[in-house]
Amino acid sequence: MRIVDVVVCMAGLAGAASVDAQQAGGRCDLCHAELEFLRQHTETLEEASALLVPSVGQRGTAHDERGCADCHSGYRRYPHPGTAATASCAECHPDPATEWSGGVHAVDAAAECASCHGVHDVASSAGLGETPGLREMNGACVSCHFEPRMPASDPHADSVACTACHEAHGTRSPGDPEAGVHPLNQHATCGTCHDQVAAEWERDAHREAVNETSGPPDGGTSLDEFDLGHPPAAPPGCTACHGAHGMPAVSGDGAVFGRSVVAACSGCHEEYGESFADSYHGQASTLGSGRAATCQACHTAHSIHATEDPRSSVSEENLLKTCRACHPGAAVNFAGFQPHADHADRERYPHVYWSYRFMTALLVGVFTVFGLHTALWLFRVTLDGVRLMRAGTGTREDRS
Amino acid sequence: MNGSRVRDPVSLDAAARGRGPFVWRFNRFHRWTHAAVIVSFFLLVITGLPLRFSCAFWSGPLMALLGGVESAGFLHRVGAVVTFLYFGAHVGYVAVLFVRSPDRWSLFWGPDSMVPQPRDVVDFWNQIRWFLGFGPKPAFRRWSYMEKFDYLAVFWGVAIIGGSGLVLWFPEFFAAFLPGWAFNVATVIHADEALLAAGFIFTVHFFNVHLRPEKFPLDTVIFTGRATLEYMEEEHPEVMESVKENLHRTPSLDEVPDTPAPPPSRWATTVAAILGFTALAVGIALIGMILWAVTFC
């Protein structure tokens, strides 16, 4: 601060009971940018801090073109008269304000304009197109919502704003049927960017389940929270399989993505998850193979249909073609492999059932016979050894 | 010990204990074949086990140690190729012996044959009687019924595990003439028969040849090819006639069965001990891992 400003300010305040701010040249910053000065004229440090506007006069905010008086009217005189008032944001921004009043942040005024936008350093939404601006905005959300985190491994981290999925002003909680992230609405919300996937998914069996759902079901924000009971409490939306915050990238490590898919599908299709885990595909993918098939490799990602449906990738007509995606030279019988065989199901998988039975009997038989053989041998030699020791001898020659 | 008797320090190696001289039991072909069996078997078990028990806590770290699933799969196939090679070599060896031997049918019947015979049933029966204290320890011929079982188990194992393994290795090819469920059945058989093989070798075979008190902790006869006279007397009394006929000969490196041999070199003894103890330790560790997985997964 230049010395002359201080002199002017001090003179103004000290010299007159009423000073037209014009005398200070309309320079609010002469007082409100100086904590030391404000502290001398207030009772507490907190009071002084609240009056401090360090960014006054700085440039680079969305309100660059605005002067202090545009929001703070009636403060031109000092001491500021009682009629002085600060305008609400809604006076200039009526639409966001209306949206806000219908959202979850308006309940008990949990978060107001300034909570996210800041006060004097109000950010420009133009900055959202770039990572620093995005980070700043997402940082505003995270300042209250520590959890769920958005890990850097999520493909959306640093490239998509929280508000791309969650309403910016009329933010709704995920369980609200009107929320963009509610399972019923996810296809539209995610489809804003992933329009092709959304179009594909329009013909998926899971989408049909969504269409059939009536009434407001409970939603969830992540796989863990998503209630996938029997029958599911909510239809599967995008996050049912992909997860929400921290979803693995489809293009990333195939093993990580594959395992997440298996975990997601197994949440509802439990018995298929178990039989898959017992198969070579399941064992290899569990142990980190990115090449071994996981659910979507055979069933497709977004065009899943029941096996009986001719559109299904695993229908009789399409199965061999599907196998050949990974096993190009597969001969005709190849598709007769039962990737979800259950050795306990004699009706559906008699060959597996009986071979498993036979092998189990063989193992139990062999280990019983030779286990006894070994135990008896040990018993005999130990007994003989004890006798020899009692007799006070122990050389090989003495044993006969 | 009564202390009045002075004794040589007892060798760790069962094959080197007791009165000498050393006598030939296995030739270099036997020994190298068995070495190939050991190496390929461990390679196959270590690379296959984590897949079989992918649910176990140790399978992930073991896979990582092997360089991942793809790398383990490659090593597993290397083990398979070695197995098929030694198997083929052994069949060839038997064929050559058959053609060259003047007494060729003795390979397939008689006291020196590997083929199970009525005598083995008698031996087994007498062994059980001995276990229970109803008779003396039976005198075995050149190959006890346990050794014959181990030997023939390799044939059975290579055929069953190797065959099902080939089906699973080349499913696209085999689908031309096998039904689709054959791949499911091959998976079950391959996994369980392999579990049987590993479980049997690392418990029963290890006990019979190394860990039973008479031999504890190691018997290197399969590595050095020779054992003491006293060892032969105890383990295979029925070959002693042939051994005694040859005792007058000077020890030689010709590896003729039942003839005197020079003691194994320090180098051979060391290598045999390292290989033997390593195999025992790894095998027993694998048994622990299998037991954990079978119990808790």
Interface residues (C-beta under 8 A of the other chain):
Chain A: A277 S279 Y280 G282 Q283 A284 T286 L287 G288 S289 R291 A292 H327 P328 G329 A330 A331 V332 N333 F334 A335 G336 F337 Q338 A341 H343 Y349 H351 V352 S355 Y356 M359 T360 L362 L363 V366 F367 F370 G371 H373 T374 L376 W377 L378 F379 R380 V381 T382 L383 G385 G392 T393 G394 T395 R396
Chain B: M1 N2 R5 R7 R17 G18 P50 L51 R52 S54 C55 S59 G60 M63 A64 G68 V69 E70 G73 I128 W130 F131 L132 G133 L168 P171 E172 F173 F174 A175 A176 F177 L178 P179 G180 W181 A182 F183 N184 V185 T187 V188 I189 D192 E193 L195 L196 G199 F200 T203 V204 F207 N208 R212 P213 E214 E230 E234
